[in-house]
Amino acid sequence: MAKQISIFLENKAGRLAHVTRVLGDAGINIRALSIADTSDFGILRVIVNDPDKAYRILREAEFTVSETEVIAVQVPDSPGGLASILEQMSEENLNIEYLYAFIGSSGSDALVIFKVEDIEKARDSFKERGIKFLEEQDLYRL
């Protein structure tokens, strides 16, 4: 499991640049990100090397921010690799709220960030099925 920082942003020119500058100036390295938006606002989801510091810095900069637990899964980097993981999750009735690909890689596998309804159940299921996932500190060090 890992901490993901979500930042609510108005859909205005320069807002994304501002939040990334705040993080950069604080020495926070973005490891992965995803943006979901509408015409009026967006939610920037980031995995960073120091989520506790990032949360604090962003709050001090008056951003609306929240913290969510996610899990980084190693997915075989081959045709059908993601489908195989998703099928196993379906068999376990694990509800996926959203997912996004991770910029880095781990060996010969791709990395995908999953936000699931029941993260403990997902973690236990992955262990039982031999699905590899990264521990929090390993993810932040990539």
Buried (B, 14 or more C-beta within 10 A) or exposed (E): BBBBBBBEBEEEEEBBEEBBEBBEEBEBEBBBBBEEEEEEBBBBBBBBBBBEBBBEBBEEBEBEBEEEBBBBBBBBBEEEBBEEBBEBBEEBEBEEEEBBEBEBEBEEBBBBBBBBEEBEBBBEBBEEEEBBBBEBEEBBEB
